[in-house]
Amino acid sequence: MPTTYEPIATTTLGSAAASITFSSIAGTYTDLRLVLVAITSGGANRIRFNSDTGTNYSRTYVAGDGSAAASSRSSNSTQIFMNYNASPSSTIPYLHQIDIFSYAGSTNKTILWDQNLDLNGSGDVVKGVGMWRNTSAITAIELSNNVGNFLTGTTATLYGILKA
């Protein structure tokens, strides 16, 4: 990673958990990057900020799995769903890279994310954009799954980006 990336915190699960939360995030960076290497029993991963469960989230994504393409849009949601394939393997991890821009600023927060899932020759790639319609600085990030848990071995690392 470039020297402008500074690791803030890492969590590696030793047992299954319903969510992973980063809290007390300082406002000293220009942007954030969250890298999630997830193993789940199914369902879709989602992200929320500052414990906000209001209908303040929207997202748009495009996805492909080698034989078909898809896209979707949602608004006025209570979280940002980041999956296309809701049936991942419980033994094969998949990767989310989530960039959160101007997280400490006083405008609505925009995120870009990638999902990459390889199921031994099948799988999918997702590119998405999301928005949290709130002008508060992001001080907490919660990752969860709408059906099950994150399984043992799931890793999440939050990076601060300096002078992006």
Steps between C-alpha positions, in 0.01 A plus 500: 500500500619854442656677796191720522301200631521464874347196674256611769363166624470134401257237619540127432218285630590203719135395505185590309358848557189684383690823434835675497515858624771763482430785741664818625636571152707818516440770241869540414497344152356618171338165410465145627547157341345193656616158382273210593599141427176331596390145552124471556233235510293689241314823460620846409756714677398851594653813646362771730654813644472649851229247599257674262209268422291768326413490130803712411690263270499437127707287264550410136706208373594307189604136518605211283567132552652397167172406339261779596504861606270676743443840651285633779417821680337565833433814698352586838652184649608439858846380388712449190494141375827412327434153348381373166536128570303428816622139509872518575690196619541448873859389438628736229562864600405791281635851488336837548703819457301800619620857449329768710566852375514815715372300796566783746357776278167676534341365179317175424738203496579311180648152489633283218534126545622194317400144573697210361381144556662190348317174556760276337429607145173681552433810702443865429638851492301799625571872472275725700445850626309592811398808691425570862282810505636652818740788555646371828857377509524121491628382836374140491462238226298181545525204263236228527325229300126499445458123540782349699830568665850578393683173557832420666791643302315805365735799505420871478765773487428873509757736345522876521609675181714809541490775237309296246 
